[in-house]
Amino acid sequence: MSSVTEFLLNRASEPRLEAPAPDAATLERAFACASRAPDHALLRPWRYLVIEGDGLKALGDLFAAACIDRGDAEKLEKIRNKTQRAPMIIVGIASPKQHHKVPEMEQMLSAGASMSFLGLALQDAGYGVMWRSGEMSYSPVVHKGLALAEGESVTGFLYTGTVSSAKPAVPRPELAEFVARWPA
C-alpha cells in the first residue's frame, strides 16, 4: 500500500485544537495542494478566507448576530465562543463561474474536493483539522458579513491547529454498506 493510501486510512477529524496554527509557509503549500483538486475547464471555483487572532472574535460575533433573534444571552455566548475552538479557521467558499460546458454542480464538487485536499495537506504537515458546516454555512447574515458575492456559498469552516489530545478511533463502515457491483 502506498503512503498516500495509508495516510488516508488513518485520517481523522480532530475537535481538540490549540496553538500553534500553521505558519505562512505551511499554509502556502497546503493551498497549493488545494489548487490541485479536479477542476473541469480550470475554472478554480473556490476561494478561501484565513481567520485567526482578533478575526476569530469577529467571526464569533458574526455567528451570534446570525442567531440574535432566537437565543437568550447564554445561547448567544455559546454560539459566539464556537470560533475559539481552534487558533485558525479557514473558510472555504464555492465560487462557481458561468460556463457553457461545466455545470454549477461540477464546480461545487470541485470546491469540496479543494477543501478536502486543503485539510489533508494540513494534516500531513502535522496539524489537526475539523471541517465544520451547519447552519452558519447557510446563513445570509454570515454570507453578507464574509462579503460573499451573489452565487457564492460556504463549503465549510476548517478549524485548524495543533491537536491537544487524541480522540478515540471512529468506527468505519463495512464496504458492503456503501459499495455494490452493477449490474448485480
PyMOL commands that place a pseudoatom at each C-alpha (Angstrom):
pseudoatom trace, name=CA, resn=MET, resi=1, chain=A, elem=C, hetatm=0, pos=[0.000, 0.000, 0.000]
pseudoatom trace, name=CA, resn=SER, resi=2, chain=A, elem=C, hetatm=0, pos=[1.299, 3.481, -0.829]
pseudoatom trace, name=CA, resn=SER, resi=3, chain=A, elem=C, hetatm=0, pos=[1.984, 6.070, 1.831]
pseudoatom trace, name=CA, resn=VAL, resi=4, chain=A, elem=C, hetatm=0, pos=[-0.964, 8.104, 0.487]
pseudoatom trace, name=CA, resn=THR, resi=5, chain=A, elem=C, hetatm=0, pos=[-3.369, 5.209, 0.996]
pseudoatom trace, name=CA, resn=GLU, resi=6, chain=A, elem=C, hetatm=0, pos=[-2.023, 4.527, 4.485]
pseudoatom trace, name=CA, resn=PHE, resi=7, chain=A, elem=C, hetatm=0, pos=[-2.371, 8.214, 5.336]
pseudoatom trace, name=CA, resn=LEU, resi=8, chain=A, elem=C, hetatm=0, pos=[-5.991, 8.290, 4.122]
pseudoatom trace, name=CA, resn=LEU, resi=9, chain=A, elem=C, hetatm=0, pos=[-6.878, 5.164, 6.090]
pseudoatom trace, name=CA, resn=ASN, resi=10, chain=A, elem=C, hetatm=0, pos=[-5.629, 6.870, 9.261]
pseudoatom trace, name=CA, resn=ARG, resi=11, chain=A, elem=C, hetatm=0, pos=[-7.136, 10.325, 8.608]
pseudoatom trace, name=CA, resn=ALA, resi=12, chain=A, elem=C, hetatm=0, pos=[-9.464, 11.641, 11.305]
pseudoatom trace, name=CA, resn=SER, resi=13, chain=A, elem=C, hetatm=0, pos=[-11.207, 14.872, 12.208]
pseudoatom trace, name=CA, resn=GLU, resi=14, chain=A, elem=C, hetatm=0, pos=[-9.708, 16.428, 15.327]
pseudoatom trace, name=CA, resn=PRO, resi=15, chain=A, elem=C, hetatm=0, pos=[-12.045, 18.512, 17.502]
pseudoatom trace, name=CA, resn=ARG, resi=16, chain=A, elem=C, hetatm=0, pos=[-9.494, 19.417, 20.211]
pseudoatom trace, name=CA, resn=LEU, resi=17, chain=A, elem=C, hetatm=0, pos=[-7.158, 22.022, 18.743]
pseudoatom trace, name=CA, resn=GLU, resi=18, chain=A, elem=C, hetatm=0, pos=[-4.817, 24.599, 20.233]
pseudoatom trace, name=CA, resn=ALA, resi=19, chain=A, elem=C, hetatm=0, pos=[-1.979, 26.921, 19.177]
pseudoatom trace, name=CA, resn=PRO, resi=20, chain=A, elem=C, hetatm=0, pos=[0.151, 26.936, 17.228]
pseudoatom trace, name=CA, resn=ALA, resi=21, chain=A, elem=C, hetatm=0, pos=[-1.694, 27.168, 13.949]
pseudoatom trace, name=CA, resn=PRO, resi=22, chain=A, elem=C, hetatm=0, pos=[0.096, 26.524, 10.649]
pseudoatom trace, name=CA, resn=ASP, resi=23, chain=A, elem=C, hetatm=0, pos=[2.704, 29.104, 9.670]
pseudoatom trace, name=CA, resn=ALA, resi=24, chain=A, elem=C, hetatm=0, pos=[2.686, 31.019, 6.375]
pseudoatom trace, name=CA, resn=ALA, resi=25, chain=A, elem=C, hetatm=0, pos=[4.918, 28.529, 4.525]
pseudoatom trace, name=CA, resn=THR, resi=26, chain=A, elem=C, hetatm=0, pos=[2.759, 25.575, 5.604]
pseudoatom trace, name=CA, resn=LEU, resi=27, chain=A, elem=C, hetatm=0, pos=[-0.402, 27.405, 4.546]
pseudoatom trace, name=CA, resn=GLU, resi=28, chain=A, elem=C, hetatm=0, pos=[1.100, 28.297, 1.184]
pseudoatom trace, name=CA, resn=ARG, resi=29, chain=A, elem=C, hetatm=0, pos=[1.956, 24.656, 0.499]
pseudoatom trace, name=CA, resn=ALA, resi=30, chain=A, elem=C, hetatm=0, pos=[-1.477, 23.471, 1.706]
pseudoatom trace, name=CA, resn=PHE, resi=31, chain=A, elem=C, hetatm=0, pos=[-3.265, 25.971, -0.550]
pseudoatom trace, name=CA, resn=ALA, resi=32, chain=A, elem=C, hetatm=0, pos=[-1.076, 24.812, -3.447]
pseudoatom trace, name=CA, resn=CYS, resi=33, chain=A, elem=C, hetatm=0, pos=[-2.382, 21.292, -2.743]
pseudoatom trace, name=CA, resn=ALA, resi=34, chain=A, elem=C, hetatm=0, pos=[-5.961, 22.602, -2.608]
pseudoatom trace, name=CA, resn=SER, resi=35, chain=A, elem=C, hetatm=0, pos=[-5.489, 24.092, -6.070]
pseudoatom trace, name=CA, resn=ARG, resi=36, chain=A, elem=C, hetatm=0, pos=[-4.779, 20.598, -7.442]
pseudoatom trace, name=CA, resn=ALA, resi=37, chain=A, elem=C, hetatm=0, pos=[-8.384, 19.451, -6.957]
pseudoatom trace, name=CA, resn=PRO, resi=38, chain=A, elem=C, hetatm=0, pos=[-10.148, 18.113, -10.066]
pseudoatom trace, name=CA, resn=ASP, resi=39, chain=A, elem=C, hetatm=0, pos=[-11.354, 21.179, -11.921]
pseudoatom trace, name=CA, resn=HIS, resi=40, chain=A, elem=C, hetatm=0, pos=[-13.096, 20.825, -15.285]
pseudoatom trace, name=CA, resn=ALA, resi=41, chain=A, elem=C, hetatm=0, pos=[-12.068, 23.747, -17.555]
pseudoatom trace, name=CA, resn=LEU, resi=42, chain=A, elem=C, hetatm=0, pos=[-9.679, 25.125, -14.917]
pseudoatom trace, name=CA, resn=LEU, resi=43, chain=A, elem=C, hetatm=0, pos=[-12.312, 27.476, -13.505]
pseudoatom trace, name=CA, resn=ARG, resi=44, chain=A, elem=C, hetatm=0, pos=[-10.917, 27.441, -9.940]
pseudoatom trace, name=CA, resn=PRO, resi=45, chain=A, elem=C, hetatm=0, pos=[-14.440, 27.693, -8.488]
pseudoatom trace, name=CA, resn=TRP, resi=46, chain=A, elem=C, hetatm=0, pos=[-13.244, 28.211, -4.923]
pseudoatom trace, name=CA, resn=ARG, resi=47, chain=A, elem=C, hetatm=0, pos=[-11.622, 30.742, -2.670]
pseudoatom trace, name=CA, resn=TYR, resi=48, chain=A, elem=C, hetatm=0, pos=[-10.625, 30.862, 0.999]
pseudoatom trace, name=CA, resn=LEU, resi=49, chain=A, elem=C, hetatm=0, pos=[-10.559, 33.242, 3.947]
pseudoatom trace, name=CA, resn=VAL, resi=50, chain=A, elem=C, hetatm=0, pos=[-7.950, 32.645, 6.688]
pseudoatom trace, name=CA, resn=ILE, resi=51, chain=A, elem=C, hetatm=0, pos=[-9.146, 33.841, 10.085]
pseudoatom trace, name=CA, resn=GLU, resi=52, chain=A, elem=C, hetatm=0, pos=[-7.064, 33.975, 13.250]
pseudoatom trace, name=CA, resn=GLY, resi=53, chain=A, elem=C, hetatm=0, pos=[-6.351, 36.276, 16.199]
pseudoatom trace, name=CA, resn=ASP, resi=54, chain=A, elem=C, hetatm=0, pos=[-8.943, 39.040, 16.601]
pseudoatom trace, name=CA, resn=GLY, resi=55, chain=A, elem=C, hetatm=0, pos=[-10.653, 37.772, 13.452]
pseudoatom trace, name=CA, resn=LEU, resi=56, chain=A, elem=C, hetatm=0, pos=[-11.876, 34.740, 15.411]
pseudoatom trace, name=CA, resn=LYS, resi=57, chain=A, elem=C, hetatm=0, pos=[-13.703, 37.025, 17.840]
pseudoatom trace, name=CA, resn=ALA, resi=58, chain=A, elem=C, hetatm=0, pos=[-15.200, 38.965, 14.924]
pseudoatom trace, name=CA, resn=LEU, resi=59, chain=A, elem=C, hetatm=0, pos=[-16.352, 35.690, 13.349]
pseudoatom trace, name=CA, resn=GLY, resi=60, chain=A, elem=C, hetatm=0, pos=[-17.904, 34.659, 16.678]
pseudoatom trace, name=CA, resn=ASP, resi=61, chain=A, elem=C, hetatm=0, pos=[-19.747, 37.985, 16.810]
pseudoatom trace, name=CA, resn=LEU, resi=62, chain=A, elem=C, hetatm=0, pos=[-20.975, 37.367, 13.263]
pseudoatom trace, name=CA, resn=PHE, resi=63, chain=A, elem=C, hetatm=0, pos=[-22.214, 33.892, 14.238]
pseudoatom trace, name=CA, resn=ALA, resi=64, chain=A, elem=C, hetatm=0, pos=[-24.071, 35.386, 17.210]
pseudoatom trace, name=CA, resn=ALA, resi=65, chain=A, elem=C, hetatm=0, pos=[-25.568, 38.122, 15.016]
pseudoatom trace, name=CA, resn=ALA, resi=66, chain=A, elem=C, hetatm=0, pos=[-26.910, 35.411, 12.716]
pseudoatom trace, name=CA, resn=CYS, resi=67, chain=A, elem=C, hetatm=0, pos=[-28.796, 33.911, 15.679]
pseudoatom trace, name=CA, resn=ILE, resi=68, chain=A, elem=C, hetatm=0, pos=[-29.728, 37.058, 17.617]
pseudoatom trace, name=CA, resn=ASP, resi=69, chain=A, elem=C, hetatm=0, pos=[-33.471, 36.626, 17.034]
pseudoatom trace, name=CA, resn=ARG, resi=70, chain=A, elem=C, hetatm=0, pos=[-33.712, 33.161, 18.590]
pseudoatom trace, name=CA, resn=GLY, resi=71, chain=A, elem=C, hetatm=0, pos=[-31.419, 32.954, 21.532]
pseudoatom trace, name=CA, resn=ASP, resi=72, chain=A, elem=C, hetatm=0, pos=[-31.053, 34.177, 25.042]
pseudoatom trace, name=CA, resn=ALA, resi=73, chain=A, elem=C, hetatm=0, pos=[-27.765, 35.695, 26.158]
pseudoatom trace, name=CA, resn=GLU, resi=74, chain=A, elem=C, hetatm=0, pos=[-26.364, 32.352, 27.329]
pseudoatom trace, name=CA, resn=LYS, resi=75, chain=A, elem=C, hetatm=0, pos=[-27.077, 30.628, 23.998]
pseudoatom trace, name=CA, resn=LEU, resi=76, chain=A, elem=C, hetatm=0, pos=[-25.641, 33.549, 22.052]
pseudoatom trace, name=CA, resn=GLU, resi=77, chain=A, elem=C, hetatm=0, pos=[-22.445, 33.440, 24.117]
pseudoatom trace, name=CA, resn=LYS, resi=78, chain=A, elem=C, hetatm=0, pos=[-22.117, 29.712, 23.396]
pseudoatom trace, name=CA, resn=ILE, resi=79, chain=A, elem=C, hetatm=0, pos=[-22.522, 30.386, 19.656]
pseudoatom trace, name=CA, resn=ARG, resi=80, chain=A, elem=C, hetatm=0, pos=[-20.041, 33.276, 19.855]
pseudoatom trace, name=CA, resn=ASN, resi=81, chain=A, elem=C, hetatm=0, pos=[-17.458, 31.053, 21.552]
pseudoatom trace, name=CA, resn=LYS, resi=82, chain=A, elem=C, hetatm=0, pos=[-17.591, 28.325, 18.881]
pseudoatom trace, name=CA, resn=THR, resi=83, chain=A, elem=C, hetatm=0, pos=[-14.889, 30.174, 16.970]
pseudoatom trace, name=CA, resn=GLN, resi=84, chain=A, elem=C, hetatm=0, pos=[-12.486, 29.827, 19.915]
pseudoatom trace, name=CA, resn=ARG, resi=85, chain=A, elem=C, hetatm=0, pos=[-12.166, 26.043, 19.389]
pseudoatom trace, name=CA, resn=ALA, resi=86, chain=A, elem=C, hetatm=0, pos=[-9.043, 26.468, 17.246]
pseudoatom trace, name=CA, resn=PRO, resi=87, chain=A, elem=C, hetatm=0, pos=[-6.338, 29.087, 16.690]
pseudoatom trace, name=CA, resn=MET, resi=88, chain=A, elem=C, hetatm=0, pos=[-7.237, 29.343, 12.989]
pseudoatom trace, name=CA, resn=ILE, resi=89, chain=A, elem=C, hetatm=0, pos=[-10.374, 28.888, 10.926]
pseudoatom trace, name=CA, resn=ILE, resi=90, chain=A, elem=C, hetatm=0, pos=[-10.196, 28.689, 7.160]
pseudoatom trace, name=CA, resn=VAL, resi=91, chain=A, elem=C, hetatm=0, pos=[-13.494, 29.452, 5.451]
pseudoatom trace, name=CA, resn=GLY, resi=92, chain=A, elem=C, hetatm=0, pos=[-13.977, 27.549, 2.203]
pseudoatom trace, name=CA, resn=ILE, resi=93, chain=A, elem=C, hetatm=0, pos=[-16.076, 29.383, -0.358]
pseudoatom trace, name=CA, resn=ALA, resi=94, chain=A, elem=C, hetatm=0, pos=[-17.519, 27.830, -3.505]
pseudoatom trace, name=CA, resn=SER, resi=95, chain=A, elem=C, hetatm=0, pos=[-17.371, 30.459, -6.214]
pseudoatom trace, name=CA, resn=PRO, resi=96, chain=A, elem=C, hetatm=0, pos=[-18.932, 28.964, -9.352]
pseudoatom trace, name=CA, resn=LYS, resi=97, chain=A, elem=C, hetatm=0, pos=[-18.417, 30.635, -12.717]
pseudoatom trace, name=CA, resn=GLN, resi=98, chain=A, elem=C, hetatm=0, pos=[-20.747, 30.731, -15.704]
pseudoatom trace, name=CA, resn=HIS, resi=99, chain=A, elem=C, hetatm=0, pos=[-19.517, 28.172, -18.232]
pseudoatom trace, name=CA, resn=HIS, resi=100, chain=A, elem=C, hetatm=0, pos=[-21.283, 26.513, -21.161]
pseudoatom trace, name=CA, resn=LYS, resi=101, chain=A, elem=C, hetatm=0, pos=[-19.679, 23.087, -20.525]
pseudoatom trace, name=CA, resn=VAL, resi=102, chain=A, elem=C, hetatm=0, pos=[-19.281, 22.976, -16.741]
pseudoatom trace, name=CA, resn=PRO, resi=103, chain=A, elem=C, hetatm=0, pos=[-22.479, 22.877, -14.695]
pseudoatom trace, name=CA, resn=GLU, resi=104, chain=A, elem=C, hetatm=0, pos=[-22.560, 24.505, -11.291]
pseudoatom trace, name=CA, resn=MET, resi=105, chain=A, elem=C, hetatm=0, pos=[-22.823, 21.083, -9.606]
pseudoatom trace, name=CA, resn=GLU, resi=106, chain=A, elem=C, hetatm=0, pos=[-19.435, 20.046, -11.006]
pseudoatom trace, name=CA, resn=GLN, resi=107, chain=A, elem=C, hetatm=0, pos=[-17.960, 23.272, -9.719]
pseudoatom trace, name=CA, resn=MET, resi=108, chain=A, elem=C, hetatm=0, pos=[-19.439, 22.696, -6.267]
pseudoatom trace, name=CA, resn=LEU, resi=109, chain=A, elem=C, hetatm=0, pos=[-17.901, 19.230, -6.192]
pseudoatom trace, name=CA, resn=SER, resi=110, chain=A, elem=C, hetatm=0, pos=[-14.565, 20.741, -7.230]
pseudoatom trace, name=CA, resn=ALA, resi=111, chain=A, elem=C, hetatm=0, pos=[-14.785, 23.288, -4.394]
pseudoatom trace, name=CA, resn=GLY, resi=112, chain=A, elem=C, hetatm=0, pos=[-15.480, 20.454, -1.947]
pseudoatom trace, name=CA, resn=ALA, resi=113, chain=A, elem=C, hetatm=0, pos=[-12.543, 18.449, -3.273]
pseudoatom trace, name=CA, resn=SER, resi=114, chain=A, elem=C, hetatm=0, pos=[-10.308, 21.512, -2.926]
pseudoatom trace, name=CA, resn=MET, resi=115, chain=A, elem=C, hetatm=0, pos=[-11.386, 21.920, 0.708]
pseudoatom trace, name=CA, resn=SER, resi=116, chain=A, elem=C, hetatm=0, pos=[-10.697, 18.240, 1.328]
pseudoatom trace, name=CA, resn=PHE, resi=117, chain=A, elem=C, hetatm=0, pos=[-7.228, 18.471, -0.264]
pseudoatom trace, name=CA, resn=LEU, resi=118, chain=A, elem=C, hetatm=0, pos=[-6.508, 21.506, 1.934]
pseudoatom trace, name=CA, resn=GLY, resi=119, chain=A, elem=C, hetatm=0, pos=[-7.434, 19.608, 5.083]
pseudoatom trace, name=CA, resn=LEU, resi=120, chain=A, elem=C, hetatm=0, pos=[-5.384, 16.582, 4.065]
pseudoatom trace, name=CA, resn=ALA, resi=121, chain=A, elem=C, hetatm=0, pos=[-2.329, 18.733, 3.319]
pseudoatom trace, name=CA, resn=LEU, resi=122, chain=A, elem=C, hetatm=0, pos=[-2.583, 20.427, 6.717]
pseudoatom trace, name=CA, resn=GLN, resi=123, chain=A, elem=C, hetatm=0, pos=[-2.876, 17.063, 8.439]
pseudoatom trace, name=CA, resn=ASP, resi=124, chain=A, elem=C, hetatm=0, pos=[0.109, 15.772, 6.502]
pseudoatom trace, name=CA, resn=ALA, resi=125, chain=A, elem=C, hetatm=0, pos=[2.046, 18.782, 7.801]
pseudoatom trace, name=CA, resn=GLY, resi=126, chain=A, elem=C, hetatm=0, pos=[1.262, 17.639, 11.358]
pseudoatom trace, name=CA, resn=TYR, resi=127, chain=A, elem=C, hetatm=0, pos=[-1.774, 19.796, 12.176]
pseudoatom trace, name=CA, resn=GLY, resi=128, chain=A, elem=C, hetatm=0, pos=[-5.246, 18.747, 13.179]
pseudoatom trace, name=CA, resn=VAL, resi=129, chain=A, elem=C, hetatm=0, pos=[-8.322, 19.887, 11.307]
pseudoatom trace, name=CA, resn=MET, resi=130, chain=A, elem=C, hetatm=0, pos=[-12.057, 19.715, 11.818]
pseudoatom trace, name=CA, resn=TRP, resi=131, chain=A, elem=C, hetatm=0, pos=[-14.287, 20.539, 8.849]
pseudoatom trace, name=CA, resn=ARG, resi=132, chain=A, elem=C, hetatm=0, pos=[-17.440, 22.057, 10.302]
pseudoatom trace, name=CA, resn=SER, resi=133, chain=A, elem=C, hetatm=0, pos=[-20.513, 23.193, 8.455]
pseudoatom trace, name=CA, resn=GLY, resi=134, chain=A, elem=C, hetatm=0, pos=[-24.016, 23.538, 9.881]
pseudoatom trace, name=CA, resn=GLU, resi=135, chain=A, elem=C, hetatm=0, pos=[-26.359, 26.461, 9.928]
pseudoatom trace, name=CA, resn=MET, resi=136, chain=A, elem=C, hetatm=0, pos=[-23.638, 29.135, 9.843]
pseudoatom trace, name=CA, resn=SER, resi=137, chain=A, elem=C, hetatm=0, pos=[-22.614, 27.834, 6.413]
pseudoatom trace, name=CA, resn=TYR, resi=138, chain=A, elem=C, hetatm=0, pos=[-26.045, 28.733, 5.061]
pseudoatom trace, name=CA, resn=SER, resi=139, chain=A, elem=C, hetatm=0, pos=[-26.803, 31.910, 6.993]
pseudoatom trace, name=CA, resn=PRO, resi=140, chain=A, elem=C, hetatm=0, pos=[-27.422, 35.011, 4.839]
pseudoatom trace, name=CA, resn=VAL, resi=141, chain=A, elem=C, hetatm=0, pos=[-26.093, 37.118, 7.743]
pseudoatom trace, name=CA, resn=VAL, resi=142, chain=A, elem=C, hetatm=0, pos=[-22.816, 35.168, 7.742]
pseudoatom trace, name=CA, resn=HIS, resi=143, chain=A, elem=C, hetatm=0, pos=[-22.585, 35.302, 3.937]
pseudoatom trace, name=CA, resn=LYS, resi=144, chain=A, elem=C, hetatm=0, pos=[-23.036, 39.078, 3.983]
pseudoatom trace, name=CA, resn=GLY, resi=145, chain=A, elem=C, hetatm=0, pos=[-20.556, 39.509, 6.843]
pseudoatom trace, name=CA, resn=LEU, resi=146, chain=A, elem=C, hetatm=0, pos=[-17.935, 37.463, 4.976]
pseudoatom trace, name=CA, resn=ALA, resi=147, chain=A, elem=C, hetatm=0, pos=[-18.595, 39.506, 1.816]
pseudoatom trace, name=CA, resn=LEU, resi=148, chain=A, elem=C, hetatm=0, pos=[-19.691, 36.558, -0.318]
pseudoatom trace, name=CA, resn=ALA, resi=149, chain=A, elem=C, hetatm=0, pos=[-20.696, 37.543, -3.830]
pseudoatom trace, name=CA, resn=GLU, resi=150, chain=A, elem=C, hetatm=0, pos=[-24.030, 36.561, -5.315]
pseudoatom trace, name=CA, resn=GLY, resi=151, chain=A, elem=C, hetatm=0, pos=[-23.955, 32.856, -6.203]
pseudoatom trace, name=CA, resn=GLU, resi=152, chain=A, elem=C, hetatm=0, pos=[-21.164, 32.026, -3.744]
pseudoatom trace, name=CA, resn=SER, resi=153, chain=A, elem=C, hetatm=0, pos=[-21.644, 29.685, -0.792]
pseudoatom trace, name=CA, resn=VAL, resi=154, chain=A, elem=C, hetatm=0, pos=[-19.674, 28.460, 2.201]
pseudoatom trace, name=CA, resn=THR, resi=155, chain=A, elem=C, hetatm=0, pos=[-18.330, 24.919, 1.767]
pseudoatom trace, name=CA, resn=GLY, resi=156, chain=A, elem=C, hetatm=0, pos=[-17.370, 24.850, 5.432]
pseudoatom trace, name=CA, resn=PHE, resi=157, chain=A, elem=C, hetatm=0, pos=[-15.217, 26.149, 8.237]
pseudoatom trace, name=CA, resn=LEU, resi=158, chain=A, elem=C, hetatm=0, pos=[-11.910, 24.291, 8.532]
pseudoatom trace, name=CA, resn=TYR, resi=159, chain=A, elem=C, hetatm=0, pos=[-10.879, 24.603, 12.175]
pseudoatom trace, name=CA, resn=THR, resi=160, chain=A, elem=C, hetatm=0, pos=[-7.096, 24.217, 12.216]
pseudoatom trace, name=CA, resn=GLY, resi=161, chain=A, elem=C, hetatm=0, pos=[-4.384, 23.938, 14.838]
pseudoatom trace, name=CA, resn=THR, resi=162, chain=A, elem=C, hetatm=0, pos=[-2.249, 21.584, 16.867]
pseudoatom trace, name=CA, resn=VAL, resi=163, chain=A, elem=C, hetatm=0, pos=[-4.035, 18.543, 18.275]
pseudoatom trace, name=CA, resn=SER, resi=164, chain=A, elem=C, hetatm=0, pos=[-4.268, 18.994, 22.045]
pseudoatom trace, name=CA, resn=SER, resi=165, chain=A, elem=C, hetatm=0, pos=[-5.460, 15.478, 22.868]
pseudoatom trace, name=CA, resn=ALA, resi=166, chain=A, elem=C, hetatm=0, pos=[-6.198, 12.405, 20.805]
pseudoatom trace, name=CA, resn=LYS, resi=167, chain=A, elem=C, hetatm=0, pos=[-9.774, 11.294, 20.443]
pseudoatom trace, name=CA, resn=PRO, resi=168, chain=A, elem=C, hetatm=0, pos=[-10.928, 7.684, 20.316]
pseudoatom trace, name=CA, resn=ALA, resi=169, chain=A, elem=C, hetatm=0, pos=[-10.944, 5.987, 16.922]
pseudoatom trace, name=CA, resn=VAL, resi=170, chain=A, elem=C, hetatm=0, pos=[-14.177, 6.327, 14.983]
pseudoatom trace, name=CA, resn=PRO, resi=171, chain=A, elem=C, hetatm=0, pos=[-15.720, 3.078, 13.722]
pseudoatom trace, name=CA, resn=ARG, resi=172, chain=A, elem=C, hetatm=0, pos=[-15.603, 2.845, 9.938]
pseudoatom trace, name=CA, resn=PRO, resi=173, chain=A, elem=C, hetatm=0, pos=[-18.370, 1.291, 7.819]
pseudoatom trace, name=CA, resn=GLU, resi=174, chain=A, elem=C, hetatm=0, pos=[-18.041, -2.073, 6.157]
pseudoatom trace, name=CA, resn=LEU, resi=175, chain=A, elem=C, hetatm=0, pos=[-17.514, -1.746, 2.392]
pseudoatom trace, name=CA, resn=ALA, resi=176, chain=A, elem=C, hetatm=0, pos=[-20.681, -3.753, 1.703]
pseudoatom trace, name=CA, resn=GLU, resi=177, chain=A, elem=C, hetatm=0, pos=[-22.654, -0.915, 3.297]
pseudoatom trace, name=CA, resn=PHE, resi=178, chain=A, elem=C, hetatm=0, pos=[-21.766, 1.527, 0.512]
pseudoatom trace, name=CA, resn=VAL, resi=179, chain=A, elem=C, hetatm=0, pos=[-20.207, -0.425, -2.396]
pseudoatom trace, name=CA, resn=ALA, resi=180, chain=A, elem=C, hetatm=0, pos=[-22.091, -2.590, -4.878]
pseudoatom trace, name=CA, resn=ARG, resi=181, chain=A, elem=C, hetatm=0, pos=[-21.355, -4.050, -8.296]
pseudoatom trace, name=CA, resn=TRP, resi=182, chain=A, elem=C, hetatm=0, pos=[-23.521, -3.090, -11.259]
pseudoatom trace, name=CA, resn=PRO, resi=183, chain=A, elem=C, hetatm=0, pos=[-25.145, -4.854, -12.872]
pseudoatom trace, name=CA, resn=ALA, resi=184, chain=A, elem=C, hetatm=0, pos=[-25.745, -7.155, -9.938]
for i in range(1, 184): cmd.bond("trace and resi %d" % i, "trace and resi %d" % (i + 1))
show_as sticks, trace
zoom trace
